[in-house]
Amino acid sequence: MLRHLRLRLRGLFAPGRTDAELAEEMAFHVEREAQMYERQGYTHEEALRKARLAFGSIDHTAELHRDGRGSRGLHDTLKDIRYAARAIRRDRALALAGVLTLALGIGATTAVFSAVNAVMLRELPFRQSERLVSLWEENPDRGWYKNVVAPANYLDWRERSDGFVDIAAYTDYPTNVTLLGHGEPMLLNAAYVTGNFLTVLGVSLPMGNGFSSGDDWDNGQRPAIISDRIWRTHFGADPRVIGRTMSFGGRSAWQIVGVMPRAFSFPSPTTDVWLPMLWNPASRSQVSFRRAHWLRTVARLKPGVSTESANASLQRVVKQLQDEYPATNTRMGGGVTPLREWIVGDTKRPLLVLLSAAAILLLIACANVGNLLLVHALGRSRDVALRFALGATRRRVAKQAMTESLVLSGVGAALGAALGWIGARALLAIQPAGMLPVTDIPLDLRVLAFTVLVATVSGLAFGVAPALMATRTSPSAALSSGGRTLAGSRVQGWGRHLVVAEIALAVLLTVAAGLLVRSYDRLSNVPPGFNPEGVLTFSLSIPAARYDSAGKVIGFYEALLARIEATPGVQGAAAIRQLPATFTSWSSSLAIAGRPPMPQGEDALHREFLGEYFRLMEVPLLRGRAYSSADVQGGPPVVVINEALAKQYFTGEEPIGQRIAFDRVPDSNSVWRTIVGVVGNERQGSLALPARPEIFAPQQQDWNRTMFVVAKARPGIDPASLAVPVRRAVRDLDSLLAVNAMRPMTAVHAEATARERFISVLVLVFAITGVALALVGVFGVLAQLVQSRWRELGIRLALGAQRSEVRWLVLRRGATLLSIGIASGLAISAGTSRVLQSLLYEVQATDPVTFITVTILMGVIGLAAALIPAWRASSANPAHTLRAE
């Protein structure tokens, strides 16, 4: 057995030596046979001839011997690969067209799959990440689902639920701290976490020990964990950073107790520093600790406990809290979601849509390359027929044709992988902020395996038609004078099928792009309720350490607005808690004086403002007033409401003068505020959502340390030119403050539709590329038709046919292909476009305008592509044709 194995391996890896030994052995046998004939009296030449005849075909014997080695298939494959490489070098134009077309399709698919892999498939960087879940609250009365959690509810879940090893909490809303003492003041993105945060996630720090459970409560300590990025950029990757102190905005000294791993990016890829909650112990028993919802939670399942069992244990605690705290927890539910699913969130649908679009583009590319190979196969029909005549089997010829396709696909895949890597980097760079919850899109083994699989399947897909055509070639017909015509008819038949498929896929892709573009157009034209032109915005977060009273906070912002308004080119300045069309601000229940308590779930959003915000942003004042110098700290509490709140709660009555409180059931601690004005609606968290009821309180009476400042430029002045003097005004007032997110309001408005624009543009690019490839297919098939019927067209013209009739003959064939392809594509689109509905705004997935527009567009440009070969067909010279006959 060992000797047999050794001989097989030798025949596999040293075929030349084995063949030489075989030839030597066969020559020895022939020579011995010839010597026997010589002893019988034959001459040497006659004896050698008789010996060869007796031995049989040397080539056939050698082939049988090679089959016996068991390596014949591999040798044939290697020969086919070498033959395919020679064919590619010989027909460089066809090879270049095929490789570039495939590289385009494979590159696009690989780039999008890389993003899908990074977001949805790659293992989370946590220990046993499949055991991690996210817990959330819901309230059908308030329309809450997968909502943030109240701190007191979180603590009760943690203490009473028996389905989890432990539960940690963190904040995921934008929070900034100002780093001082390391050059210019720098605003860092901060996340507040509980002391068990890293333990629950199963993350070990490369340096330091992290937080402890005691850090949940304010114990006088100020520990902080910094990101690897901040450690490298601001601390020079100093390994002695542990134990050093740093100042966040003022007097408090925070001690660095750890550095996060480089790959750690939770809860956000942009998080720079993690800080402990440091709750006040007195807050534990206060009703506000259970009424305010602002935490996200992550839990680790106990060993052997399923998600369903853990959810059941959570529901028991939720029911207990509903009974124990009816004032805050009535109808307050909870739920469990796997952490990976939570992180992916609403990114899943857009990524899958982009991957589907890229896959359709790849199918169009495969059909296009299939057409190229069919034309190539037509030119080799006599060569294939000769192989059949010499004894080649159909299976052997088909294998050679498929090998050629796979070689071409492999070259295209190599280039496509490079394009995919570049495309993945581009996707990460141009994505709207926060769309992809990752900081890197690696080209890992899974992506490479996907590329190899796509290349193999693609090679098989577009190689099927040429291989089948090769196996159905008749040797006698191909070698006869009309063989080329017979083979050409088969090529045209296969080509027509591929072109119809290309057109159908291009229509499917174009309909999807059309729906997304129409949706984006409608969304971008939604009136936002404000005028973003000529406005510069930025945010400030002043530290409580140096601004520890309402007077100091209000005084700072009033002084800052005065300085900015004194800047040349500034028309006015104001401040608002949250910019419109970005995020919704905080919300509360609502009570109206003289009315019974509102139903559960009725609430209103809140923003605080300072100065002439509504006038500068051109938000219409519908009745009453907005800003007044009389609205001071300690004065009568007043508010301004938006039109949505007025219509919902004051229909048919005058809202001005009415009093409201921010509690559902007011008590002695409630503050009653008088409505003094009604303003138009601003879109709050999204342009796609209608404006919610909103209340605006003067900053002087309801102050806040973090505000957005808006500076209105005078007509004719670019708001970006105000950046330098505005920064100077902040620095002159307080050199320890860092200005954040300074940009024109037009950029803020554009960012509100950035995600929709991103998806629409990518799908549109795929669609345009797919349509171009489909039109190339239409052109190629009709050009082949004209070429194969050139003699016939010349004879028709010689017998009196009009050139317009000849042109119409070709155009009619093109129109038939277009009609079948467009009809098929529309039918497929009608059945599949509903998967886009969640991404569309005020556009139905079966929008007739889009379907009609795509039909007309594809018909017109398809006929335009068919016109070139039709015009060439009518240029046939009858005299040349008759002379040739």
Secondary structure, 3 states (H helix, E strand, C coil): CHHHHHHHHHHHHCHHHHHHHHHHHHHHHHHHHHHHHHHCCCCHHHHHHHHHHHHCCHHHHHHHHHHHHCCHHHHHHHHHHHHHHHHHHHCHHHHHHHHHHHHHHHHHHHHHHHHHHHHHHCCCCCCCHHHEEEEEEEECCCCEEEECECHHHHHHHHHHCCCEEEEEEECCCCCEEEEECCCCCEEEEEEEECCCHHHHHCCCCCEECCCCHHHHECCCCCEEEECHHHHHHHCCCCHHHCCCEEEECCCCEEEEEEECCCCCCCCCCCCCEEEECCECHHHHHCCHHHHCCCEEEEEEECCCCCHHHHHHHHHHHHHHHHHHCHHHHCCCEEEEEEHHHHHHHHHHHHHHHHHHHHHHHHHHHHHHHHHHHHHHHHHCHHHHHHHHHCCCCHHHHHHHHHHHHHHHHHHHHHHHHHHHHHHHHHHHHHCCCCCCCCCCCCCCHHHHHHHHHHHHHHHHHHHHHHHHHHHCCCHHHHHCCCHHHHHHHHHHHHHHHHHHHHHHHHHHHHHHHHHHHHHHHHHHCCCCCCCCCCEEEEEEECCCCCCCCHHHHHHHHHHHHHHHHCCCCEEEEEEECCCCCCCCCCEECCEECCCCCCCCCCCEEEEEEEECHHHHCCCCEEEECCCCCCCCCCCCCEEEEEHHHHHHHCCCCCCCCCEEECCCCCCCCCCCEEEEEEECCCCCCCCCCCCCCEEEEECCCCCCCEEEEEEEECCCCCHHHHHHHHHHHHHHHCCCCCCEEEEEHHHHHHHCCHHHHHHHHHHHHHHHHHHHHHHHHHHHHHHHHHHHCHHHHHHHHHCCCCHHHHHHHHHHHHHHHHHHHHHHHHHHHHHHHHHHHHHCCCCCCCCHHHHHHHHHHHHHHHHHHHHHHHHHHCCCCHHHHHHHC
